[in-house]
């Protein structure tokens, strides 16, 4: 019995020392060629590793997160984000599987807005509306990439200069996005942007998650919690009506953990409009401060995703338009609702909604956003 206690104590001490070493270990980045675009631009793949953190691979084509390798409660590692097996898949991607989204994430009604008295017409690519910056938004661009030093070791910096008039947006916008693995194991995404003329900007990452592993089926059993008391209901084309509707008493109430699939097919006009969840939640707390936005648990694997952001909203999308036509690196098809998105953002159609937080950026100002995805396990 004494020997057993000594063995247990030794295990605890070693685990504690290991955790301390992990906390002090720096991030390292490996870079390698990932192919070329049809126009001949070279593309690279960057793999971020750090003891005690998931291994994350990112390409500078569209800033796509290609893979996130995270262990379950038994230590078995799986890729927990949806993606494509190679660059060809990303070049043909229409589902935004893990890309950077800009110049404006989400929808702008009829592809039109007015700024300082001048009307602008954007490229329309989602019914009557503009979605995620248009058909050749930031996800279709090769970003300038370099490895930089940060407080937690190496970090990946991506920069893209969006010229005045691109997809109809005014002003030349310089966007910089830095991906880093933090000492607490979180994947931090820091966004900044500047402009030479008044414009609108709303950047995000469109990662799809399946904590059971990519290609492992639907995510309806994942338990979702969102730190929001209200959401912004939409019309038939998924444009917000301007209302901030309380979630209480609706299928949109995730203030306490609930399975994604528990109410997704309820008789509700909003669920019908989105084919499930595809709505912006009004987050609690102060925009600009990094705070908890959502927590998701996959009961079988024990994997947990916690999301923190400085943004005022988060778009919860339940993968309603995935149809099995795309196969991931596992070779398994991405069927309907086989991934969920938590897209940190300003609200959809904000350029046309005076009551929503402003998305206007002017010369001399800097757009800033930080979002952190952290993966842990429960027993």
Secondary structure, DSSP 4 states (H G I P E B T S, - for coil): -HHHHHHHHHHHHHHHHHHHHHHHPPBEEEEEEEEE-TT--EEEEEEEE-TTS-EEEEESBTT-EEEEEEE-TTS-EEE-B---SSHHHHHT-SS--S-EE-SB-SEEGGGEEEETTEEEEPPP-BTTBEETT-TTSGGGSBPEEEEEEETTEEEEEEEEEE-TTGGG--S-EEEEEEEEE-TTS-EEEEEEEEESS-EE-B-EE--EE-TT-TTS---TTSEEEE-EEEEE-B-TTS-B-S--EE-TTSTT--SS-EETTSSTTSS-HHHHHHTS-EEEEEESS-TTS-EEEEEEE-TTT-EEEEEEESSSEEEEE--TT--S--B-TTS-B--TTS-EEEEEESPTTGGG-TTSPP-EE-TT--EEEEEEEEEEE--
